[in-house]
Amino acid sequence: MDKLNKPLPVAALAGLCALIFFLRLHTYDEPLERDITIYAVIAHEMLDGKALYSDLWDHKPPAIYVTYAAAELIAGYGRDSIFLMNVAAALATLFACYFAGSAAGGGRVGGFVAAGLWALASGDLAIQGNQPNTEVFLNVFLVAGFAVFVRKGKNGLGLRGALLAGILFAVASLYKQVVVVQAGLLALACVASSPPGSRKKVLAEIAILAAVGVAAWALVIGYFVAKGHGEAFREVVFTYNRYYSGNIRENLSQMLSWPRVSPDVLAVTVSMAVLSVAGTVLGLVFGPRRPWILFLAFCVATHVAVLLPGRVFPHYYQLWVPPLAIGAGWAVALLKRILPARTSQLSYGVAGVACAVLIALEVPYYRFSAADWSAQKYGEIFLETDRLAYMIDKLLSPGETFYEWGAESGLYFTSKRQPPSGIIFAYPLLAGPVAAELSQRLLHDLERSKPDLIVVDGLALAQTPRGHPILNWFEENYRSISKTDMFPVRILHPPLVILAEDQFLLLARKGSRLDGQKPGAVEKPAKSLPAGSF
């Protein structure tokens, strides 16, 4: 029996890895969401020698672009690198869930339940988990950091544990700053749950953890300062993000309110949440309490991290899947331990029910095609973006360029055409602390490059103030030649999702080869754009 027990865990984890691989493969061809493509386009431009933040503008910390650049070096510029990151991050989180779930008395049972629930839930359609947005990478480092805390004894992390946890949380913060909340609350819980005699030692270890984080950010800031981009880094990562997040107190006032998201987003968490709540109550009663105190801190921190950005996007809720999967794994292992020997096998039934609920939720999604996944999540915006990108690539000659006024970076990614400016999203130019400066930078870039074609997104146009300098420049230098048919898009207006209509307008530079040419409506004879549009 011992010989059989050794390969079984390896085989089970290998099976879960294969499951994740084939689930992600199902949507390999799904049109990519704009966040994914902006990271890919910026990473590609970085590899071509352009400077992040100074030449290429987006408001995330640098780790996400470095990750995408590394993937491009391995798998090339395109869907293969996206798929590589998607699967690699999901598998890394699978193993992190196993190690965290098997800690704190969870054993193999807790580890396999946590890993299995993660494998089933992580690619959920409603939380947009099948594409590698920032949360996919955050989960790797946050869960690994949590595993370090719970696998160490009650007397502290030790020097190596403090250094490792510090590195993991520091890297996570370089994807998104809000996750310092996880490190902070776990550190407080670690101190609070340690024996009184060891608290000085634990505090010293927490100081080491914090010092690693400070050192990591000091190195990153120092790098950008040394390159002459320190002011651009500060303006983007700190100044603009403060504006983007809005009022932090108002954001956190939602902590005790029902989440302002679609029920579909919450559905994937229900079975795991029920088990986690039950496990927490039982764990605090029957002990050991320390792991459950750390678990509570992790959950509270996750809730805060979801709320802090001030936006309610479904993909933020991906952060909830690992802690709830781990809590469910611990709960099953705890039931097995505290139930009488005759009924302890019921714990496996509880785990089976949780898995069955997830399977019942997830299987219907996999009857949809990859294109249907995109339409279910976002409407037809990314389907239309991909289709238009192919049309643009055929329309333009090899040396000709285009620029899009909107946020559809997928036009550059899919067409493999270089953007004429590193300012790719229009919305930061409409309002906020950097709007005027970015508008002038974009005007300079456009004057220099003189794109042959301008693509204007109808919804972005409707939000652009009359007299905006970019629109004035378009009107002076371009002529409308075509427009797409209207297509539906899903707009989040928490707690509602509103179905709106959008279309793209195509403008040719006056005097260019395209001027006066009428390629025709891309799909059908076009309907008009909103009043006042060119």
C-alpha positions in Angstrom: 0.0 0.0 0.0 2.9 2.4 0.8 4.3 1.9 -2.7 0.9 2.8 -4.1 0.6 5.9 -2.0 3.7 7.5 -3.3 2.8 7.9 -7.0 -0.9 8.7 -6.2 -0.3 12.3 -5.2 1.9 12.9 -8.2 -0.6 11.3 -10.5 -3.5 13.4 -9.0 -1.6 16.6 -9.4 -0.6 15.7 -12.9 -4.2 15.0 -13.7 -5.2 18.4 -12.4 -2.5 20.1 -14.5 -3.8 18.3 -17.6 -7.3 19.5 -16.7 -6.2 23.1 -16.5 -4.3 22.8 -19.8 -7.2 21.5 -21.7 -9.7 23.9 -20.2 -7.5 26.8 -21.2 -7.0 25.3 -24.6 -10.7 25.4 -25.3 -10.6 29.2 -25.4 -7.2 29.6 -27.1 -8.8 31.4 -30.0 -11.0 33.7 -27.9 -10.6 37.4 -28.9 -8.4 38.9 -26.2 -9.7 41.5 -23.8 -8.1 45.0 -24.0 -6.1 44.7 -20.8 -4.4 41.6 -22.2 -3.5 43.2 -25.5 -2.3 46.5 -24.0 0.2 44.5 -21.9 1.3 42.5 -24.9 1.6 45.6 -27.2 3.6 47.5 -24.6 5.8 44.6 -23.9 6.5 44.2 -27.6 7.4 47.9 -27.9 9.7 47.6 -24.9 11.6 44.8 -26.5 11.9 47.1 -29.6 13.7 49.6 -27.4 11.0 52.0 -26.2 10.9 53.1 -22.5 8.1 52.1 -20.2 6.1 55.1 -18.9 8.2 57.7 -20.8 7.5 56.4 -24.3 4.8 53.9 -23.5 2.0 55.0 -21.2 -0.1 52.7 -19.0 -0.7 52.9 -15.3 0.2 49.5 -13.9 3.4 48.9 -12.0 6.2 47.3 -14.2 5.9 43.6 -13.4 3.0 42.8 -15.7 4.9 44.3 -18.8 8.1 42.5 -17.8 6.1 39.2 -17.6 4.6 39.7 -21.0 8.0 40.6 -22.5 9.5 37.5 -21.0 6.7 35.3 -22.5 7.2 36.9 -25.9 10.9 36.1 -25.8 10.0 32.5 -25.2 6.9 32.0 -27.4 6.9 35.0 -29.8 4.5 37.9 -30.2 1.0 36.4 -30.4 -1.4 34.0 -28.9 1.2 31.4 -28.0 2.8 33.7 -25.5 -0.6 34.6 -24.0 -1.5 30.9 -23.7 1.9 30.1 -22.1 1.4 32.7 -19.4 -2.2 31.6 -18.8 -1.3 28.0 -18.3 1.9 28.6 -16.4 0.4 31.0 -13.9 -2.6 28.7 -13.3 -0.4 25.7 -12.8 1.9 27.6 -10.4 -1.2 28.7 -8.4 -2.4 25.0 -8.4 0.8 23.9 -6.6 0.7 26.9 -4.3 -2.9 26.0 -3.3 -1.8 22.4 -2.7 1.0 23.4 -0.4 -1.2 25.9 1.5 -4.1 23.5 1.7 -1.8 20.7 3.0 -0.5 22.9 5.8 -2.1 23.6 9.1 -3.3 20.0 9.6 -4.8 19.8 6.1 -2.5 17.1 4.9 -2.9 15.5 1.5 -6.7 15.7 1.8 -6.7 19.5 2.4 -4.1 20.0 -0.3 -5.9 18.0 -3.0 -9.3 19.5 -2.2 -7.8 23.0 -2.5 -6.0 22.2 -5.7 -9.0 20.4 -7.2 -11.3 23.3 -6.4 -8.8 25.8 -7.9 -8.5 23.7 -11.1 -12.3 23.7 -11.5 -13.0 27.3 -10.6 -10.0 29.3 -11.8 -11.0 29.5 -15.5 -14.6 30.5 -14.8 -16.3 32.6 -17.5 -18.0 35.0 -15.2 -14.8 36.1 -13.4 -13.0 36.2 -16.7 -10.5 33.7 -15.4 -9.5 32.1 -18.6 -7.2 35.0 -19.8 -4.0 36.2 -18.1 -5.0 39.5 -16.5 -3.1 40.9 -13.6 -5.0 38.8 -11.0 -3.8 35.6 -12.6 -0.2 36.5 -11.6 -1.1 38.0 -8.3 -2.6 34.7 -7.2 0.7 32.9 -7.7 2.6 35.1 -5.4 -0.1 35.8 -2.9 -1.0 32.2 -2.3 2.7 31.2 -2.2 3.3 33.9 0.4 0.3 32.7 2.4 1.6 29.2 2.3 4.9 30.4 3.8 3.0 31.9 6.7 0.8 28.8 7.4 3.5 26.2 6.9 5.7 27.8 9.5 5.2 27.1 13.2 3.5 29.4 15.7 6.9 30.7 16.8 7.4 32.7 13.7 8.6 32.6 10.1 12.3 32.2 10.7 14.9 34.2 8.7 14.5 32.2 5.5 10.7 32.3 5.8 10.7 36.0 6.3 12.9 36.6 3.4 10.9 34.3 1.1 7.6 35.8 2.1 9.0 39.3 1.7 10.2 38.5 -1.8 6.8 36.9 -2.8 4.7 39.8 -1.5 7.2 42.4 -3.0 6.9 40.8 -6.4 3.1 40.7 -6.1 3.0 44.5 -5.2 5.0 45.2 -8.4 1.9 43.8 -10.3 -0.6 45.8 -8.3 0.2 47.9 -5.2 -3.0 47.2 -3.4 -1.8 43.7 -2.4 0.4 45.2 0.3 -2.8 44.8 2.3 -2.4 41.0 2.2 1.1 41.3 3.5 0.2 43.8 6.2 -2.8 41.9 7.6 -1.1 38.6 7.5 1.8 40.1 9.4 -0.5 41.5 12.1 -2.3 38.2 12.4 1.0 36.4 12.7 2.1 38.7 15.5 -1.3 38.4 17.3 -1.4 34.6 17.1 2.2 34.0 18.3 2.9 33.1 21.9 3.8 36.1 24.1 7.3 34.9 24.6 8.1 34.8 20.9 6.6 38.1 19.9 9.9 40.1 19.8 11.3 37.5 17.4 8.2 37.5 15.3 8.2 41.3 15.1 11.9 41.2 14.0 10.9 38.7 11.2 8.0 40.9 10.1 10.5 43.9 10.0 12.7 41.8 7.7 9.7 41.0 5.5 8.8 44.7 5.3 12.4 45.7 4.6 12.5 43.3 1.6 9.4 45.0 0.2 10.8 48.5 0.7 14.1 47.4 -0.9 12.3 46.0 -3.9 10.5 49.2 -4.5 13.6 51.2 -3.9 15.4 49.2 -6.5 12.6 49.7 -9.1 12.3 53.4 -8.4 16.1 53.7 -8.5 16.2 51.9 -11.9 13.7 54.4 -13.4 15.5 57.4 -11.9 18.9 56.1 -13.2 17.3 55.8 -16.7 16.0 59.3 -16.5 12.3 58.2 -16.3 11.8 58.7 -12.5 9.3 61.5 -12.9 7.3 59.6 -15.5 7.2 56.6 -13.2 6.0 58.7 -10.3 3.3 60.4 -12.4 1.9 57.2 -13.8 2.2 54.7 -11.0 1.3 57.0 -8.1 -0.3 60.3 -9.2 -2.6 58.9 -11.9 -3.5 55.8 -9.9 -4.6 58.0 -6.9 -7.0 59.7 -9.3 -8.1 56.4 -10.9 -8.9 54.8 -7.6 -11.0 57.8 -6.3 -11.8 58.2 -2.7 -10.3 55.3 -0.7 -12.6 55.9 2.3 -15.7 55.7 0.0 -14.3 52.6 -1.7 -13.8 50.9 1.7 -17.3 51.9 2.9 -18.6 49.1 0.7 -16.9 46.5 2.9 -20.1 45.5 4.7 -22.3 45.9 1.6 -23.4 43.1 -0.7 -20.9 42.9 -3.6 -22.0 45.1 -6.5 -21.4 42.4 -9.2 -23.5 40.0 -11.2 -24.7 36.9 -9.3 -22.8 34.8 -11.9 -19.6 36.3 -10.6 -20.4 35.2 -7.0 -21.8 31.8 -8.0 -18.4 30.3 -8.5 -17.4 31.1 -4.9 -20.6 29.9 -3.1 -19.8 26.2 -2.5 -16.2 27.0 -1.4 -17.4 30.0 0.7 -19.9 27.8 2.6 -17.2 25.2 3.4 -14.7 28.0 4.4 -17.1 29.6 6.8 -18.0 26.3 8.4 -14.4 25.4 8.6 -13.5 28.7 10.2 -16.1 28.3 12.9 -15.1 24.7 13.6 -11.4 25.6 13.4 -11.7 28.4 16.0 -13.6 26.0 18.3 -11.5 22.8 17.9 -8.2 24.3 17.0 -5.4 24.8 16.2 -6.6 28.4 15.9 -3.5 30.1 14.5 -4.0 28.9 10.9 -7.6 30.0 10.9 -6.7 33.4 12.2 -4.2 33.7 9.4 -6.9 32.5 7.0 -9.4 35.2 8.2 -6.7 37.8 7.8 -6.1 36.6 4.2 -9.8 36.8 3.4 -10.3 40.3 4.9 -7.2 41.5 3.0 -8.6 40.0 -0.2 -11.9 41.8 0.3 -10.0 45.1 0.8 -7.8 44.5 -2.2 -10.9 44.0 -4.4 -12.5 47.2 -3.2 -9.5 49.5 -3.0 -9.2 50.2 -6.8 -12.7 51.8 -6.7 -13.8 49.8 -9.8 -16.0 46.7 -9.8 -14.6 44.5 -12.5 -15.4 40.8 -12.5 -11.7 39.8 -12.9 -10.9 41.3 -9.5 -12.9 38.5 -8.0 -10.4 36.0 -9.2 -8.5 36.9 -6.1 -11.2 35.2 -4.0 -10.8 31.7 -5.6 -7.5 30.6 -3.9 -8.3 31.6 -0.3 -11.8 30.0 -0.5 -10.3 26.9 -2.2 -7.8 26.6 0.6 -10.4 27.3 3.3 -12.6 24.5 1.8 -9.7 22.1 1.8 -8.9 22.8 5.4 -12.6 22.4 6.3 -12.8 19.0 4.7 -9.6 17.9 6.5 -10.9 19.2 9.8 -14.2 17.4 9.4 -12.3 14.2 8.8 -10.3 14.8 12.0 -13.2 15.7 14.3 -16.0 13.4 13.1 -16.3 10.0 14.8 -14.3 7.3 13.0 -17.6 5.7 11.7 -18.7 8.9 10.0 -15.3 10.6 9.1 -15.6 9.4 5.5 -18.5 11.9 5.2 -15.9 14.6 4.8 -15.1 13.2 1.4 -18.7 13.4 0.5 -18.7 17.1 1.5 -15.7 17.7 -0.8 -17.5 15.8 -3.6 -20.5 18.0 -3.3 -18.4 21.1 -3.5 -16.7 19.8 -6.6 -20.0 18.7 -8.1 -21.5 22.2 -7.7 -18.5 23.7 -9.5 -18.7 21.1 -12.3 -22.4 21.8 -12.7 -21.6 25.5 -13.0 -18.6 25.2 -15.3 -19.7 22.4 -17.8 -22.3 24.6 -19.6 -19.7 27.2 -20.4 -17.6 24.7 -22.3 -20.4 24.1 -24.7 -19.8 27.6 -25.9 -17.2 28.3 -28.6 -14.3 30.6 -27.8 -16.1 33.4 -29.7 -19.2 32.8 -27.6 -17.1 33.2 -24.4 -16.1 36.6 -25.5 -19.6 37.6 -26.4 -21.0 36.3 -23.1 -18.4 38.4 -21.1 -18.1 41.6 -23.1 -20.6 41.7 -25.9 -19.2 41.8 -29.4 -16.5 44.5 -28.9 -13.5 42.2 -29.1 -15.0 40.0 -31.8 -15.4 43.2 -33.9 -12.0 44.4 -32.9 -10.3 41.2 -34.2 -12.3 41.3 -37.4 -11.5 45.0 -38.0 -7.8 44.4 -37.3 -7.7 41.8 -40.1 -9.5 44.2 -42.4 -7.1 47.0 -41.6 -4.0 44.9 -42.2 -5.4 44.1 -45.7 -6.4 47.7 -46.3 -3.0 49.2 -45.4 0.2 48.8 -47.4 3.3 47.5 -45.5 4.7 51.0 -44.8 1.3 52.6 -43.8 0.2 53.1 -40.2 -3.0 53.6 -38.2 -4.0 55.0 -34.8 -7.1 54.1 -32.8 -8.9 56.7 -30.6 -10.5 54.5 -27.9 -9.1 51.6 -25.9 -9.0 48.7 -28.4 -5.3 47.8 -28.2 -6.2 44.5 -29.8 -6.3 46.3 -33.2 -2.5 46.6 -33.0 -2.0 43.1 -31.4 -4.1 41.2 -34.0 -2.9 43.2 -37.0 0.7 43.1 -35.8 1.0 46.8 -36.7 3.1 49.1 -34.6 1.1 51.9 -32.9 2.4 55.4 -33.9 2.3 56.6 -30.3 2.9 54.9 -26.9 -0.3 56.6 -25.7 -2.7 53.9 -26.7 -5.8 54.4 -24.4 -7.8 57.6 -25.0 -9.6 57.7 -21.6 -6.7 59.2 -19.6 -6.7 62.1 -22.1 -10.3 62.9 -21.3 -10.0 63.8 -17.7 -7.6 63.6 -14.7 -4.3 65.0 -13.7 -2.4 64.0 -16.8 -5.0 64.6 -19.5 -3.5 67.9 -20.9 0.0 66.6 -20.9 -0.9 63.3 -22.6 -3.0 65.1 -25.2 0.0 67.3 -26.1 2.3 64.3 -26.2 -0.1 62.4 -28.5 -0.5 65.4 -30.8 3.3 65.5 -31.1 3.5 61.8 -31.9 0.7 62.0 -34.5 2.2 65.1 -36.1 5.5 63.3 -36.4 4.1 60.0 -37.7 1.1 61.2 -39.6 -0.9 57.9 -39.6 -2.6 57.0 -42.9 -5.7 55.8 -41.1 -7.5 56.8 -37.9 -9.9 54.4 -36.2 -12.4 56.1 -33.8 -14.4 54.0 -31.3 -17.9 55.4 -31.2 -18.3 55.1 -27.4 -15.0 56.8 -26.8 -16.0 59.5 -29.3 -19.3 60.1 -27.4 -17.3 60.7 -24.2 -14.7 63.0 -25.7 -15.5 66.7 -25.0 -16.2 68.9 -28.0 -13.2 71.0 -28.9 -10.7 68.4 -27.5 -7.4 69.0 -29.3 -7.1 65.5 -30.6 -10.6 65.7 -32.2 -9.7 69.1 -33.7 -6.6 67.6 -35.2 -8.5 64.7 -36.7 -11.1 67.1 -38.3 -8.3 69.2 -39.8 -6.3 66.4 -41.2 -8.6 63.5 -41.9 -11.8 62.6 -43.8 -14.3 59.9 -43.0 -14.2 57.0 -45.5 -16.1 54.2 -43.8 -17.7 52.9 -40.6 -18.6 49.5 -39.3 -22.1 48.3 -38.6 -23.4 48.8 -35.0 -22.5 46.0 -32.6 -23.6 45.3 -29.0 -21.2 45.8 -26.0 -21.7 45.0 -22.3 -21.0 48.0 -20.1 -20.6 47.5 -16.3 -22.8 49.9 -14.3 -22.7 48.1 -10.9 -24.7 46.2 -9.9 -26.1 46.2 -13.4 -24.7 45.2 -16.8 -26.0 47.5 -19.6 -26.1 46.4 -23.2 -25.1 49.3 -25.4 -24.3 49.7 -29.1 -21.0 50.8 -30.5 -19.2 51.0 -33.9 -15.9 52.1 -35.4 -15.4 55.1 -37.7 -12.5 55.0 -40.2 -10.8 58.2 -41.2 -8.2 58.6 -44.0 -5.5 61.2 -43.9 -6.2 63.9 -46.5 -4.0 63.5 -49.5 -3.0 59.9 -48.6 -3.5 56.9 -50.8 -6.7 56.1 -48.9 -8.2 59.6 -49.2 -11.3 59.5 -51.4 -11.2 55.7 -51.5 -14.3 54.0 -50.2 -13.5 50.5 -48.9 -17.2 50.2 -47.9 -18.8 49.4 -44.7 -16.9 46.5 -43.1 -20.0 44.3 -42.5 -23.2 46.0 -43.7 -24.2 49.5 -44.8 -23.3 51.6 -41.8 -25.7 53.3 -39.5 -24.9 56.8 -38.2 -22.7 57.5 -35.3 -23.9 59.7 -32.4 -24.9 63.2 -33.3 -22.0 65.6 -33.8 -19.6 62.9 -34.9 -17.6 64.3 -37.7 
